[in-house]
Amino acid sequence: MKYVSEYRTLELVKVLLDKIEKVAKGNWNIMEICGGQTHSLVKNGILQMLPPNVQMIHGPGCPVCVTPVNLIDKAVHLALEESVILCSFGDMIRVPGSEMSLLEAKSKGADVRILYSPLEAVKIAQDNPEREVVFFAVGFETTAPANALSVIHAKQGNVHNYSILTSHVLVPPAMEAIMTDQDCRVDAFLGAGHVCAIMGMNEYYPTVEKYKVPLVITGFEPADLLEGILMAVNQLENGTFKLENQYSRIVEKEGNLSAKAVIEKVFEVTDREWRGIGNIPLSGYSLKPEFTQFDALKKFSINFIGGKEDSTCLSGDVMKGKIKPNHCPNFGVNCTPVKPLGAPMVSSEGACAAYYHFHNLQTVSA
């Protein structure tokens, strides 16, 4: 498959690993932001093949993982107590709230539906005018255009029984929060290629300049990641810091202008709580005032709902790169995909799930 299979070849992987080993003289910690990158690194055995002086730190780039407990509790409340048709991407269904997950709510009779697109939820609302339909709008900038478009379609079609429960988070403020943490060990970043495909590169220059940290935007295949690591190590060894684009076959400097226009029409930047991390200023999206009628928080007046995280879950330390998933005392014992303490163990992009399923793999899968 063009632009995929050629980045999975064992020969290319070996060449890049050899170059990294020859270039890397110092001890370097590189954080990959995105959970998709984490899964590729773990699944393909890259962590074991890197030289020991080049360590990967797993970042908070899983939007499902950082969705706060109180929002999951609100979604459960809407599904059980307000009897709405609660729609969501599949990743959210098994994420634990303070009392139960959406899957458990479904087992109690709630109408919870897994969809592939928020536009499907608008259609469900049109087909069920007597029911309220809520889409749990979770994601980084990547999913924001589709969620924004669903609101535009609902407004244009006078679909008054549709709303979204918004939990959008933004990457650059999270990177800043990581760099200002007193325990930060990050020497360089691998940026998330799919986010930059939407937003472009310009919003990352301030982070690079302010913190003097190399940042390389990469794709998700083994060779993408290894080339990105090599580019970051080259910068670190040369004492330079700049923004580079390994994923140039997909990412353009300005991003997707049409997608950004849709986001800007519907959303505004706001403070956002991150599960396991806390509040990060100006790190999320909320609906603009002209779209308030589609804001489920206001439509159902549910801001009073809010539970607490499980105090024994160390997912916050995992997502801030302070510990590896398998260093958590609960990992694989009190916390498994069947009975998770936190979201990173059940999300398809969660670092804990990646380690649980793939960490024993020693070789690159072709």
PyMOL commands that set and color helices and strands:
alter all, ss='L'
color gray80, all
select helices_A, chain A and resi 5-7+10-23+35-43+46-49+63-66+69-80+90-92+102-107+118-127+144-156+171-180+193-199+202-211+222-238+257-266+289-294+296-299+315-319+325-327+343-345+351-358
alter helices_A, ss='H'
color red, helices_A
select strands_A, chain A and resi 28-34+54-61+85-88+111-114+133-139+162-169+188-192+215-218+243-245+267-274+278-287
alter strands_A, ss='S'
color yellow, strands_A
deselect
rebuild
show_as cartoon
